Amino acid sequence: MSLSALKTFKNPRAKYNFEGRSCSITGVGSYVPARVVTNADLEKMVDTTDEWITSRTGIRARRVAASDEYTSDLAAHAATRAMQKAGVKPEEIDLIILATITPDMPFPATACIVQQKIGAYRAAAFDIEAACSGFIFGLEIGQQFIMSRTYNTVLVIGAEKLSSIVNWTDRNTCVLFGDGAGAAILQNRPESHGLLTACMGSDGQKADLLSMPGGGSRCPASTQSVAAGLHFLRMDGKETFKNAVQAMHNAAKEVLRRCELDITQIKCIIPHQANLRIINAVSERLGATPEQVFINLDRYGNTSAASVAIALDEAVEGGKIVRGDLVLLVVFGAGLTWGAAVIEW
Ligand code: UT7
């Protein structure tokens, strides 16, 4: 349903445009590394089959960055594309928020490295860590700065080189993940609505379901930690799956409720691309039709913080979202964390 059609019977979203100020996404961009690793390639590496991976996850291929290509490189490419589409110059950016669980290094922030790479010298820059939910957390943080009049132009990036923390001998996890980056420029555009609302949630009681135990202050890198495989991502897949369906459904319902919208009014649903069975279960519970749901995990697998950002860019580029459309983003990840957002494009 278009904006004009909605306005004819009610416009609850007027409340998201405060005193002529709103937070619009004026450009999105994404980047994935060139190297494609197919399920057939993985059959040669671990005891798995294309049939198992496709039927259990929906994933057919993923991208893997080169050894000299880092999260900051993927992020800088995506950011440059988003800036071009928004018509924004690097020096106009006030703030860079980069969501990742695979920073170039523990510090400095990868956002600062990206700042240098894209030449956004005026910007403040920091990383956030909310795993696969990071991009929506970044959107909500960026929105707060814009609505509070602190900043006018915010660059939000989700970027991951998950291949650097995946155990390529563990069939339970290595088939699931991929590398990539997506970025969005947030700006005050008083004449439009933009990001209507976003919600975030966390449950630290379930932190152990999905984690990388090594490399932090609890377990610094040592020969023992490396030998024990503590620097690889670990996941309790079944429990994570159950929590993902529940949390994504609840988050989506919450943002729809806040905007007084029905699922039928949403043109495009962009869920976190972790597993097709999760996406289908959430979509069914929401009462969405398959036509509403955007899926690209068959080509990229789970790219964590980059996932919905890449999908958003591809949905816009592919003409699935046009100006005035209502878009629902919904995510879930380690922490546990979850979130959802409604955007009027
Ligand atoms: O992005 C953050 C959120 N992440 C997620 O939401 C991921 C959530 N979890 C999942 O997507 C699914 O749980 C998985 C895809 C990870 C696993 O699917 P599952 O249906 O839960 O399978 P399972 O872990 O119960 O494993 C079933 C069987 C096991 O064999 P046994 O014990 O039944 O003999 C596994 O060892 O499948 C086996 N298996 C595999 N077989 C072939 C696990 N991985 C593979 C594999 N190839 N790659």
Boltz pocket constraint, residues with backbone or C-beta under 6 A from the ligand:
constraints:
  - pocket:
      binder: B
      contacts: [[A, 47], [A, 48], [A, 49], [A, 52], [A, 53], [A, 56], [A, 57], [A, 132], [A, 171], [A, 172], [A, 173], [A, 175], [A, 210], [A, 236], [A, 237], [A, 238], [A, 240], [A, 241], [A, 244], [A, 274], [A, 275], [A, 278], [A, 302], [A, 304], [A, 332], [A, 333], [A, 334]]
      max_distance: 6.0
